[in-house]
């Protein structure tokens, strides 16, 4: 994936699911094979309903690699992790 628009499109379905729990993902950037994302939790977010950071990164990596096997890592900035 070479740009943030491609990443956002690839994650549309996943993001729709997150929005049900008042959460979302923002694409921060793409650097080589690394995709950086930010988990955004709304005021009514069900924090326990969203996968833990390590699992979230694994699931997102698998999803993005279906679109582009050049994606080698996903890093999620998760506000739940201090």
PyMOL Python script that loads the backbone (N, CA, C, O; Angstrom):
from pymol import cmd

cmd.read_pdbstr("""\
ATOM      1  N   UNK A   1       0.856  -1.162   0.000  1.00  0.00           N
ATOM      2  CA  UNK A   1       0.000   0.000   0.000  1.00  0.00           C
ATOM      3  C   UNK A   1       0.903   1.225   0.000  1.00  0.00           C
ATOM      4  O   UNK A   1       1.789   1.377   0.841  1.00  0.00           O
ATOM      5  N   UNK A   2       0.655   2.064  -0.943  1.00  0.00           N
ATOM      6  CA  UNK A   2       1.560   3.203  -1.074  1.00  0.00           C
ATOM      7  C   UNK A   2       0.992   4.495  -0.510  1.00  0.00           C
ATOM      8  O   UNK A   2       1.737   5.453  -0.304  1.00  0.00           O
ATOM      9  N   UNK A   3      -0.305   4.541  -0.258  1.00  0.00           N
ATOM     10  CA  UNK A   3      -0.841   5.796   0.281  1.00  0.00           C
ATOM     11  C   UNK A   3      -1.960   5.542   1.291  1.00  0.00           C
ATOM     12  O   UNK A   3      -2.513   4.446   1.388  1.00  0.00           O
ATOM     13  N   UNK A   4      -2.259   6.585   2.023  1.00  0.00           N
ATOM     14  CA  UNK A   4      -3.250   6.469   3.097  1.00  0.00           C
ATOM     15  C   UNK A   4      -4.652   6.177   2.580  1.00  0.00           C
ATOM     16  O   UNK A   4      -5.443   5.530   3.267  1.00  0.00           O
ATOM     17  N   UNK A   5      -4.967   6.644   1.380  1.00  0.00           N
ATOM     18  CA  UNK A   5      -6.281   6.386   0.797  1.00  0.00           C
ATOM     19  C   UNK A   5      -6.511   4.911   0.543  1.00  0.00           C
ATOM     20  O   UNK A   5      -7.604   4.399   0.785  1.00  0.00           O
ATOM     21  N   UNK A   6      -5.482   4.222   0.054  1.00  0.00           N
ATOM     22  CA  UNK A   6      -5.594   2.784  -0.185  1.00  0.00           C
ATOM     23  C   UNK A   6      -5.809   2.029   1.121  1.00  0.00           C
ATOM     24  O   UNK A   6      -6.613   1.100   1.190  1.00  0.00           O
ATOM     25  N   UNK A   7      -5.082   2.440   2.150  1.00  0.00           N
ATOM     26  CA  UNK A   7      -5.221   1.792   3.455  1.00  0.00           C
ATOM     27  C   UNK A   7      -6.629   2.013   3.991  1.00  0.00           C
ATOM     28  O   UNK A   7      -7.273   1.069   4.450  1.00  0.00           O
ATOM     29  N   UNK A   8      -7.107   3.238   3.935  1.00  0.00           N
ATOM     30  CA  UNK A   8      -8.447   3.553   4.436  1.00  0.00           C
ATOM     31  C   UNK A   8      -9.502   2.724   3.713  1.00  0.00           C
ATOM     32  O   UNK A   8     -10.423   2.208   4.347  1.00  0.00           O
ATOM     33  N   UNK A   9      -9.380   2.590   2.400  1.00  0.00           N
ATOM     34  CA  UNK A   9     -10.342   1.797   1.629  1.00  0.00           C
ATOM     35  C   UNK A   9     -10.307   0.332   2.043  1.00  0.00           C
ATOM     36  O   UNK A   9     -11.350  -0.308   2.175  1.00  0.00           O
ATOM     37  N   UNK A  10      -9.105  -0.193   2.247  1.00  0.00           N
ATOM     38  CA  UNK A  10      -8.958  -1.599   2.622  1.00  0.00           C
ATOM     39  C   UNK A  10      -9.547  -1.880   4.003  1.00  0.00           C
ATOM     40  O   UNK A  10      -9.943  -3.008   4.295  1.00  0.00           O
ATOM     41  N   UNK A  11      -9.603  -0.859   4.844  1.00  0.00           N
ATOM     42  CA  UNK A  11     -10.090  -1.041   6.213  1.00  0.00           C
ATOM     43  C   UNK A  11     -11.535  -0.602   6.413  1.00  0.00           C
ATOM     44  O   UNK A  11     -12.025  -0.615   7.542  1.00  0.00           O
ATOM     45  N   UNK A  12     -12.225  -0.216   5.351  1.00  0.00           N
ATOM     46  CA  UNK A  12     -13.596   0.300   5.465  1.00  0.00           C
ATOM     47  C   UNK A  12     -14.520  -0.612   6.267  1.00  0.00           C
ATOM     48  O   UNK A  12     -15.203  -0.152   7.181  1.00  0.00           O
ATOM     49  N   UNK A  13     -14.544  -1.889   5.932  1.00  0.00           N
ATOM     50  CA  UNK A  13     -15.457  -2.813   6.608  1.00  0.00           C
ATOM     51  C   UNK A  13     -15.104  -2.936   8.091  1.00  0.00           C
ATOM     52  O   UNK A  13     -15.992  -2.937   8.944  1.00  0.00           O
ATOM     53  N   UNK A  14     -13.821  -3.038   8.394  1.00  0.00           N
ATOM     54  CA  UNK A  14     -13.376  -3.138   9.782  1.00  0.00           C
ATOM     55  C   UNK A  14     -13.757  -1.880  10.555  1.00  0.00           C
ATOM     56  O   UNK A  14     -14.196  -1.959  11.702  1.00  0.00           O
ATOM     57  N   UNK A  15     -13.589  -0.724   9.926  1.00  0.00           N
ATOM     58  CA  UNK A  15     -13.915   0.554  10.569  1.00  0.00           C
ATOM     59  C   UNK A  15     -15.416   0.664  10.855  1.00  0.00           C
ATOM     60  O   UNK A  15     -15.810   1.207  11.888  1.00  0.00           O
ATOM     61  N   UNK A  16     -16.245   0.157   9.957  1.00  0.00           N
ATOM     62  CA  UNK A  16     -17.699   0.175  10.195  1.00  0.00           C
ATOM     63  C   UNK A  16     -18.043  -0.607  11.466  1.00  0.00           C
ATOM     64  O   UNK A  16     -18.898  -0.195  12.249  1.00  0.00           O
ATOM     65  N   UNK A  17     -17.372  -1.724  11.654  1.00  0.00           N
ATOM     66  CA  UNK A  17     -17.596  -2.531  12.852  1.00  0.00           C
ATOM     67  C   UNK A  17     -17.169  -1.772  14.106  1.00  0.00           C
ATOM     68  O   UNK A  17     -17.880  -1.783  15.111  1.00  0.00           O
ATOM     69  N   UNK A  18     -16.015  -1.116  14.050  1.00  0.00           N
ATOM     70  CA  UNK A  18     -15.542  -0.338  15.201  1.00  0.00           C
ATOM     71  C   UNK A  18     -16.514   0.784  15.558  1.00  0.00           C
ATOM     72  O   UNK A  18     -16.735   1.073  16.734  1.00  0.00           O
ATOM     73  N   UNK A  19     -17.084   1.403  14.548  1.00  0.00           N
ATOM     74  CA  UNK A  19     -17.993   2.531  14.789  1.00  0.00           C
ATOM     75  C   UNK A  19     -19.225   2.118  15.589  1.00  0.00           C
ATOM     76  O   UNK A  19     -19.833   2.950  16.262  1.00  0.00           O
ATOM     77  N   UNK A  20     -19.594   0.846  15.519  1.00  0.00           N
ATOM     78  CA  UNK A  20     -20.721   0.356  16.322  1.00  0.00           C
ATOM     79  C   UNK A  20     -20.432   0.494  17.814  1.00  0.00           C
ATOM     80  O   UNK A  20     -21.352   0.581  18.628  1.00  0.00           O
ATOM     81  N   UNK A  21     -19.146   0.512  18.167  1.00  0.00           N
ATOM     82  CA  UNK A  21     -18.720   0.670  19.562  1.00  0.00           C
ATOM     83  C   UNK A  21     -18.161   2.061  19.823  1.00  0.00           C
ATOM     84  O   UNK A  21     -17.428   2.262  20.791  1.00  0.00           O
ATOM     85  N   UNK A  22     -18.504   3.035  18.960  1.00  0.00           N
ATOM     86  CA  UNK A  22     -18.047   4.422  19.074  1.00  0.00           C
ATOM     87  C   UNK A  22     -16.523   4.528  19.046  1.00  0.00           C
ATOM     88  O   UNK A  22     -15.920   5.283  19.809  1.00  0.00           O
ATOM     89  N   UNK A  23     -15.918   3.751  18.146  1.00  0.00           N
ATOM     90  CA  UNK A  23     -14.470   3.790  17.942  1.00  0.00           C
ATOM     91  C   UNK A  23     -14.204   3.893  16.448  1.00  0.00           C
ATOM     92  O   UNK A  23     -15.098   3.672  15.631  1.00  0.00           O
ATOM     93  N   UNK A  24     -12.975   4.229  16.100  1.00  0.00           N
ATOM     94  CA  UNK A  24     -12.600   4.331  14.688  1.00  0.00           C
ATOM     95  C   UNK A  24     -11.089   4.205  14.576  1.00  0.00           C
ATOM     96  O   UNK A  24     -10.370   4.254  15.573  1.00  0.00           O
ATOM     97  N   UNK A  25     -10.628   4.043  13.355  1.00  0.00           N
ATOM     98  CA  UNK A  25      -9.199   4.025  13.056  1.00  0.00           C
ATOM     99  C   UNK A  25      -8.891   5.165  12.111  1.00  0.00           C
ATOM    100  O   UNK A  25      -9.599   5.376  11.127  1.00  0.00           O
ATOM    101  N   UNK A  26      -7.835   5.898  12.411  1.00  0.00           N
ATOM    102  CA  UNK A  26      -7.335   6.931  11.508  1.00  0.00           C
ATOM    103  C   UNK A  26      -6.019   6.435  10.932  1.00  0.00           C
ATOM    104  O   UNK A  26      -5.195   5.863  11.645  1.00  0.00           O
ATOM    105  N   UNK A  27      -5.831   6.656   9.646  1.00  0.00           N
ATOM    106  CA  UNK A  27      -4.564   6.308   9.018  1.00  0.00           C
ATOM    107  C   UNK A  27      -3.597   7.457   9.278  1.00  0.00           C
ATOM    108  O   UNK A  27      -3.837   8.590   8.862  1.00  0.00           O
ATOM    109  N   UNK A  28      -2.507   7.153   9.967  1.00  0.00           N
ATOM    110  CA  UNK A  28      -1.493   8.156  10.279  1.00  0.00           C
ATOM    111  C   UNK A  28      -0.504   8.271   9.133  1.00  0.00           C
ATOM    112  O   UNK A  28      -0.110   9.374   8.753  1.00  0.00           O
ATOM    113  N   UNK A  29      -0.102   7.127   8.581  1.00  0.00           N
ATOM    114  CA  UNK A  29       0.841   7.165   7.477  1.00  0.00           C
ATOM    115  C   UNK A  29       1.259   5.782   7.029  1.00  0.00           C
ATOM    116  O   UNK A  29       0.960   4.771   7.664  1.00  0.00           O
ATOM    117  N   UNK A  30       1.962   5.777   5.912  1.00  0.00           N
ATOM    118  CA  UNK A  30       2.515   4.554   5.346  1.00  0.00           C
ATOM    119  C   UNK A  30       3.982   4.835   5.062  1.00  0.00           C
ATOM    120  O   UNK A  30       4.313   5.773   4.337  1.00  0.00           O
ATOM    121  N   UNK A  31       4.861   4.018   5.635  1.00  0.00           N
ATOM    122  CA  UNK A  31       6.298   4.190   5.449  1.00  0.00           C
ATOM    123  C   UNK A  31       6.882   2.846   5.051  1.00  0.00           C
ATOM    124  O   UNK A  31       7.063   1.962   5.888  1.00  0.00           O
ATOM    125  N   UNK A  32       7.174   2.701   3.767  1.00  0.00           N
ATOM    126  CA  UNK A  32       7.629   1.409   3.286  1.00  0.00           C
ATOM    127  C   UNK A  32       6.524   0.389   3.469  1.00  0.00           C
ATOM    128  O   UNK A  32       5.412   0.579   2.976  1.00  0.00           O
ATOM    129  N   UNK A  33       6.820  -0.689   4.171  1.00  0.00           N
ATOM    130  CA  UNK A  33       5.824  -1.720   4.417  1.00  0.00           C
ATOM    131  C   UNK A  33       5.085  -1.562   5.729  1.00  0.00           C
ATOM    132  O   UNK A  33       4.284  -2.421   6.098  1.00  0.00           O
ATOM    133  N   UNK A  34       5.345  -0.468   6.442  1.00  0.00           N
ATOM    134  CA  UNK A  34       4.715  -0.260   7.746  1.00  0.00           C
ATOM    135  C   UNK A  34       3.553   0.719   7.643  1.00  0.00           C
ATOM    136  O   UNK A  34       3.701   1.833   7.140  1.00  0.00           O
ATOM    137  N   UNK A  35       2.406   0.287   8.125  1.00  0.00           N
ATOM    138  CA  UNK A  35       1.208   1.128   8.150  1.00  0.00           C
ATOM    139  C   UNK A  35       0.982   1.568   9.594  1.00  0.00           C
ATOM    140  O   UNK A  35       0.897   0.737  10.497  1.00  0.00           O
ATOM    141  N   UNK A  36       0.886   2.876   9.802  1.00  0.00           N
ATOM    142  CA  UNK A  36       0.643   3.426  11.136  1.00  0.00           C
ATOM    143  C   UNK A  36      -0.796   3.909  11.234  1.00  0.00           C
ATOM    144  O   UNK A  36      -1.278   4.656  10.382  1.00  0.00           O
ATOM    145  N   UNK A  37      -1.473   3.469  12.292  1.00  0.00           N
ATOM    146  CA  UNK A  37      -2.875   3.806  12.515  1.00  0.00           C
ATOM    147  C   UNK A  37      -3.051   4.351  13.926  1.00  0.00           C
ATOM    148  O   UNK A  37      -2.234   4.097  14.812  1.00  0.00           O
ATOM    149  N   UNK A  38      -4.125   5.100  14.119  1.00  0.00           N
ATOM    150  CA  UNK A  38      -4.471   5.610  15.449  1.00  0.00           C
ATOM    151  C   UNK A  38      -5.886   5.139  15.776  1.00  0.00           C
ATOM    152  O   UNK A  38      -6.820   5.354  15.004  1.00  0.00           O
ATOM    153  N   UNK A  39      -6.026   4.498  16.924  1.00  0.00           N
ATOM    154  CA  UNK A  39      -7.342   4.109  17.407  1.00  0.00           C
ATOM    155  C   UNK A  39      -7.956   5.318  18.096  1.00  0.00           C
ATOM    156  O   UNK A  39      -7.358   5.899  19.001  1.00  0.00           O
ATOM    157  N   UNK A  40      -9.153   5.690  17.663  1.00  0.00           N
ATOM    158  CA  UNK A  40      -9.861   6.836  18.232  1.00  0.00           C
ATOM    159  C   UNK A  40     -11.093   6.307  18.954  1.00  0.00           C
ATOM    160  O   UNK A  40     -11.922   5.610  18.370  1.00  0.00           O
ATOM    161  N   UNK A  41     -11.197   6.649  20.229  1.00  0.00           N
ATOM    162  CA  UNK A  41     -12.331   6.210  21.037  1.00  0.00           C
ATOM    163  C   UNK A  41     -13.223   7.402  21.335  1.00  0.00           C
ATOM    164  O   UNK A  41     -12.772   8.406  21.887  1.00  0.00           O
ATOM    165  N   UNK A  42     -14.491   7.284  20.967  1.00  0.00           N
ATOM    166  CA  UNK A  42     -15.449   8.348  21.232  1.00  0.00           C
ATOM    167  C   UNK A  42     -15.880   8.341  22.687  1.00  0.00           C
ATOM    168  O   UNK A  42     -15.504   7.445  23.443  1.00  0.00           O
ATOM    169  N   UNK A  43     -16.673   9.340  23.091  1.00  0.00           N
ATOM    170  CA  UNK A  43     -17.093   9.453  24.491  1.00  0.00           C
ATOM    171  C   UNK A  43     -17.958   8.281  24.963  1.00  0.00           C
ATOM    172  O   UNK A  43     -18.004   7.991  26.158  1.00  0.00           O
ATOM    173  N   UNK A  44     -18.630   7.620  24.054  1.00  0.00           N
ATOM    174  CA  UNK A  44     -19.485   6.482  24.409  1.00  0.00           C
ATOM    175  C   UNK A  44     -18.835   5.151  24.035  1.00  0.00           C
ATOM    176  O   UNK A  44     -19.520   4.129  23.972  1.00  0.00           O
ATOM    177  N   UNK A  45     -17.539   5.148  23.789  1.00  0.00           N
ATOM    178  CA  UNK A  45     -16.845   3.948  23.312  1.00  0.00           C
ATOM    179  C   UNK A  45     -16.883   2.823  24.340  1.00  0.00           C
ATOM    180  O   UNK A  45     -16.749   3.041  25.544  1.00  0.00           O
ATOM    181  N   UNK A  46     -17.067   1.639  23.831  1.00  0.00           N
ATOM    182  CA  UNK A  46     -16.967   0.434  24.652  1.00  0.00           C
ATOM    183  C   UNK A  46     -15.529  -0.065  24.501  1.00  0.00           C
ATOM    184  O   UNK A  46     -15.224  -0.842  23.597  1.00  0.00           O
ATOM    185  N   UNK A  47     -14.652   0.389  25.393  1.00  0.00           N
ATOM    186  CA  UNK A  47     -13.231   0.061  25.279  1.00  0.00           C
ATOM    187  C   UNK A  47     -12.980  -1.444  25.347  1.00  0.00           C
ATOM    188  O   UNK A  47     -12.091  -1.958  24.669  1.00  0.00           O
ATOM    189  N   UNK A  48     -13.751  -2.140  26.153  1.00  0.00           N
ATOM    190  CA  UNK A  48     -13.572  -3.579  26.297  1.00  0.00           C
ATOM    191  C   UNK A  48     -14.053  -4.339  25.058  1.00  0.00           C
ATOM    192  O   UNK A  48     -13.687  -5.497  24.858  1.00  0.00           O
ATOM    193  N   UNK A  49     -14.864  -3.695  24.237  1.00  0.00           N
ATOM    194  CA  UNK A  49     -15.406  -4.338  23.042  1.00  0.00           C
ATOM    195  C   UNK A  49     -14.398  -4.347  21.890  1.00  0.00           C
ATOM    196  O   UNK A  49     -14.505  -5.161  20.973  1.00  0.00           O
ATOM    197  N   UNK A  50     -13.436  -3.453  21.943  1.00  0.00           N
ATOM    198  CA  UNK A  50     -12.418  -3.354  20.897  1.00  0.00           C
ATOM    199  C   UNK A  50     -11.273  -4.288  21.267  1.00  0.00           C
ATOM    200  O   UNK A  50     -10.853  -4.347  22.422  1.00  0.00           O
ATOM    201  N   UNK A  51     -10.774  -5.016  20.271  1.00  0.00           N
ATOM    202  CA  UNK A  51      -9.673  -5.945  20.511  1.00  0.00           C
ATOM    203  C   UNK A  51      -8.501  -5.261  21.205  1.00  0.00           C
ATOM    204  O   UNK A  51      -8.271  -4.070  20.996  1.00  0.00           O
ATOM    205  N   UNK A  52      -7.759  -5.997  22.028  1.00  0.00           N
ATOM    206  CA  UNK A  52      -6.536  -5.445  22.612  1.00  0.00           C
ATOM    207  C   UNK A  52      -5.541  -5.075  21.504  1.00  0.00           C
ATOM    208  O   UNK A  52      -5.604  -5.612  20.398  1.00  0.00           O
ATOM    209  N   UNK A  53      -4.639  -4.166  21.811  1.00  0.00           N
ATOM    210  CA  UNK A  53      -3.711  -3.619  20.826  1.00  0.00           C
ATOM    211  C   UNK A  53      -2.975  -4.700  20.031  1.00  0.00           C
ATOM    212  O   UNK A  53      -2.943  -4.632  18.802  1.00  0.00           O
ATOM    213  N   UNK A  54      -2.384  -5.691  20.696  1.00  0.00           N
ATOM    214  CA  UNK A  54      -1.606  -6.694  19.973  1.00  0.00           C
ATOM    215  C   UNK A  54      -2.477  -7.515  19.027  1.00  0.00           C
ATOM    216  O   UNK A  54      -2.063  -7.826  17.911  1.00  0.00           O
ATOM    217  N   UNK A  55      -3.670  -7.861  19.466  1.00  0.00           N
ATOM    218  CA  UNK A  55      -4.581  -8.611  18.599  1.00  0.00           C
ATOM    219  C   UNK A  55      -5.084  -7.735  17.453  1.00  0.00           C
ATOM    220  O   UNK A  55      -5.218  -8.196  16.320  1.00  0.00           O
ATOM    221  N   UNK A  56      -5.359  -6.480  17.757  1.00  0.00           N
ATOM    222  CA  UNK A  56      -5.819  -5.536  16.740  1.00  0.00           C
ATOM    223  C   UNK A  56      -4.775  -5.405  15.637  1.00  0.00           C
ATOM    224  O   UNK A  56      -5.114  -5.437  14.454  1.00  0.00           O
ATOM    225  N   UNK A  57      -3.507  -5.258  16.017  1.00  0.00           N
ATOM    226  CA  UNK A  57      -2.432  -5.135  15.030  1.00  0.00           C
ATOM    227  C   UNK A  57      -2.319  -6.391  14.173  1.00  0.00           C
ATOM    228  O   UNK A  57      -2.095  -6.298  12.967  1.00  0.00           O
ATOM    229  N   UNK A  58      -2.472  -7.560  14.780  1.00  0.00           N
ATOM    230  CA  UNK A  58      -2.389  -8.819  14.036  1.00  0.00           C
ATOM    231  C   UNK A  58      -3.527  -8.944  13.030  1.00  0.00           C
ATOM    232  O   UNK A  58      -3.301  -9.295  11.872  1.00  0.00           O
ATOM    233  N   UNK A  59      -4.740  -8.659  13.468  1.00  0.00           N
ATOM    234  CA  UNK A  59      -5.909  -8.759  12.584  1.00  0.00           C
ATOM    235  C   UNK A  59      -5.801  -7.755  11.435  1.00  0.00           C
ATOM    236  O   UNK A  59      -6.086  -8.088  10.285  1.00  0.00           O
ATOM    237  N   UNK A  60      -5.389  -6.536  11.750  1.00  0.00           N
ATOM    238  CA  UNK A  60      -5.265  -5.504  10.717  1.00  0.00           C
ATOM    239  C   UNK A  60      -4.162  -5.843   9.721  1.00  0.00           C
ATOM    240  O   UNK A  60      -4.313  -5.600   8.524  1.00  0.00           O
ATOM    241  N   UNK A  61      -3.057  -6.400  10.203  1.00  0.00           N
ATOM    242  CA  UNK A  61      -1.983  -6.813   9.295  1.00  0.00           C
ATOM    243  C   UNK A  61      -2.490  -7.884   8.334  1.00  0.00           C
ATOM    244  O   UNK A  61      -2.235  -7.810   7.132  1.00  0.00           O
ATOM    245  N   UNK A  62      -3.200  -8.867   8.852  1.00  0.00           N
ATOM    246  CA  UNK A  62      -3.750  -9.916   7.988  1.00  0.00           C
ATOM    247  C   UNK A  62      -4.688  -9.326   6.947  1.00  0.00           C
ATOM    248  O   UNK A  62      -4.651  -9.713   5.779  1.00  0.00           O
ATOM    249  N   UNK A  63      -5.523  -8.394   7.371  1.00  0.00           N
ATOM    250  CA  UNK A  63      -6.479  -7.770   6.443  1.00  0.00           C
ATOM    251  C   UNK A  63      -5.759  -6.991   5.354  1.00  0.00           C
ATOM    252  O   UNK A  63      -6.097  -7.117   4.177  1.00  0.00           O
ATOM    253  N   UNK A  64      -4.778  -6.193   5.730  1.00  0.00           N
ATOM    254  CA  UNK A  64      -4.067  -5.372   4.746  1.00  0.00           C
ATOM    255  C   UNK A  64      -3.209  -6.218   3.814  1.00  0.00           C
ATOM    256  O   UNK A  64      -3.050  -5.871   2.643  1.00  0.00           O
ATOM    257  N   UNK A  65      -2.657  -7.311   4.306  1.00  0.00           N
ATOM    258  CA  UNK A  65      -1.833  -8.177   3.453  1.00  0.00           C
ATOM    259  C   UNK A  65      -2.670  -8.881   2.387  1.00  0.00           C
ATOM    260  O   UNK A  65      -2.130  -9.295   1.362  1.00  0.00           O
ATOM    261  N   UNK A  66      -3.967  -9.023   2.605  1.00  0.00           N
ATOM    262  CA  UNK A  66      -4.832  -9.580   1.557  1.00  0.00           C
ATOM    263  C   UNK A  66      -4.887  -8.647   0.354  1.00  0.00           C
ATOM    264  O   UNK A  66      -5.063  -9.092  -0.780  1.00  0.00           O
ATOM    265  N   UNK A  67      -4.736  -7.355   0.609  1.00  0.00           N
ATOM    266  CA  UNK A  67      -4.750  -6.357  -0.466  1.00  0.00           C
ATOM    267  C   UNK A  67      -3.367  -6.147  -1.065  1.00  0.00           C
ATOM    268  O   UNK A  67      -3.236  -5.916  -2.267  1.00  0.00           O
ATOM    269  N   UNK A  68      -2.324  -6.229  -0.221  1.00  0.00           N
ATOM    270  CA  UNK A  68      -0.962  -5.933  -0.670  1.00  0.00           C
ATOM    271  C   UNK A  68       0.019  -6.675   0.230  1.00  0.00           C
ATOM    272  O   UNK A  68       0.195  -6.325   1.397  1.00  0.00           O
ATOM    273  N   UNK A  69       0.659  -7.711  -0.330  1.00  0.00           N
ATOM    274  CA  UNK A  69       1.569  -8.505   0.499  1.00  0.00           C
ATOM    275  C   UNK A  69       2.872  -7.785   0.840  1.00  0.00           C
ATOM    276  O   UNK A  69       3.719  -8.337   1.543  1.00  0.00           O
ATOM    277  N   UNK A  70       3.039  -6.562   0.350  1.00  0.00           N
ATOM    278  CA  UNK A  70       4.210  -5.760   0.712  1.00  0.00           C
ATOM    279  C   UNK A  70       4.066  -5.140   2.101  1.00  0.00           C
ATOM    280  O   UNK A  70       5.042  -4.639   2.660  1.00  0.00           O
ATOM    281  N   UNK A  71       2.861  -5.171   2.659  1.00  0.00           N
ATOM    282  CA  UNK A  71       2.657  -4.650   4.012  1.00  0.00           C
ATOM    283  C   UNK A  71       3.301  -5.643   4.981  1.00  0.00           C
ATOM    284  O   UNK A  71       2.937  -6.818   5.018  1.00  0.00           O
ATOM    285  N   UNK A  72       4.260  -5.151   5.761  1.00  0.00           N
ATOM    286  CA  UNK A  72       5.005  -6.035   6.657  1.00  0.00           C
ATOM    287  C   UNK A  72       4.688  -5.804   8.131  1.00  0.00           C
ATOM    288  O   UNK A  72       4.972  -6.661   8.969  1.00  0.00           O
ATOM    289  N   UNK A  73       4.100  -4.652   8.452  1.00  0.00           N
ATOM    290  CA  UNK A  73       3.806  -4.355   9.855  1.00  0.00           C
ATOM    291  C   UNK A  73       2.675  -3.344   9.955  1.00  0.00           C
ATOM    292  O   UNK A  73       2.493  -2.493   9.084  1.00  0.00           O
ATOM    293  N   UNK A  74       1.926  -3.460  11.032  1.00  0.00           N
ATOM    294  CA  UNK A  74       0.894  -2.482  11.372  1.00  0.00           C
ATOM    295  C   UNK A  74       1.167  -2.036  12.805  1.00  0.00           C
ATOM    296  O   UNK A  74       1.317  -2.857  13.709  1.00  0.00           O
ATOM    297  N   UNK A  75       1.227  -0.728  12.992  1.00  0.00           N
ATOM    298  CA  UNK A  75       1.447  -0.157  14.320  1.00  0.00           C
ATOM    299  C   UNK A  75       0.223   0.685  14.663  1.00  0.00           C
ATOM    300  O   UNK A  75      -0.131   1.613  13.937  1.00  0.00           O
ATOM    301  N   UNK A  76      -0.412   0.349  15.772  1.00  0.00           N
ATOM    302  CA  UNK A  76      -1.608   1.074  16.202  1.00  0.00           C
ATOM    303  C   UNK A  76      -1.275   1.899  17.443  1.00  0.00           C
ATOM    304  O   UNK A  76      -0.814   1.370  18.454  1.00  0.00           O
ATOM    305  N   UNK A  77      -1.517   3.196  17.344  1.00  0.00           N
ATOM    306  CA  UNK A  77      -1.422   4.085  18.502  1.00  0.00           C
ATOM    307  C   UNK A  77      -2.743   3.932  19.252  1.00  0.00           C
ATOM    308  O   UNK A  77      -3.783   4.417  18.807  1.00  0.00           O
ATOM    309  N   UNK A  78      -2.687   3.253  20.392  1.00  0.00           N
ATOM    310  CA  UNK A  78      -3.887   2.888  21.138  1.00  0.00           C
ATOM    311  C   UNK A  78      -3.937   3.684  22.442  1.00  0.00           C
ATOM    312  O   UNK A  78      -3.066   3.515  23.295  1.00  0.00           O
ATOM    313  N   UNK A  79      -4.941   4.550  22.614  1.00  0.00           N
ATOM    314  CA  UNK A  79      -5.008   5.369  23.826  1.00  0.00           C
ATOM    315  C   UNK A  79      -5.256   4.560  25.102  1.00  0.00           C
ATOM    316  O   UNK A  79      -5.097   5.085  26.204  1.00  0.00           O
ATOM    317  N   UNK A  80      -5.638   3.305  24.964  1.00  0.00           N
ATOM    318  CA  UNK A  80      -5.867   2.466  26.142  1.00  0.00           C
ATOM    319  C   UNK A  80      -4.560   1.967  26.749  1.00  0.00           C
ATOM    320  O   UNK A  80      -4.527   1.512  27.893  1.00  0.00           O
ATOM    321  N   UNK A  81      -3.476   2.059  25.963  1.00  0.00           N
ATOM    322  CA  UNK A  81      -2.167   1.587  26.411  1.00  0.00           C
ATOM    323  C   UNK A  81      -1.348   2.787  26.854  1.00  0.00           C
ATOM    324  O   UNK A  81      -1.082   3.694  26.064  1.00  0.00           O
ATOM    325  N   UNK A  82      -0.953   2.789  28.105  1.00  0.00           N
ATOM    326  CA  UNK A  82      -0.197   3.943  28.640  1.00  0.00           C
ATOM    327  C   UNK A  82       1.250   3.923  28.199  1.00  0.00           C
ATOM    328  O   UNK A  82       2.017   4.816  28.560  1.00  0.00           O
TER     329      UNK A  82
END
""", "prot")
cmd.dss("prot")
cmd.show_as("cartoon", "prot")
cmd.util.cbc("prot")
cmd.orient("prot")
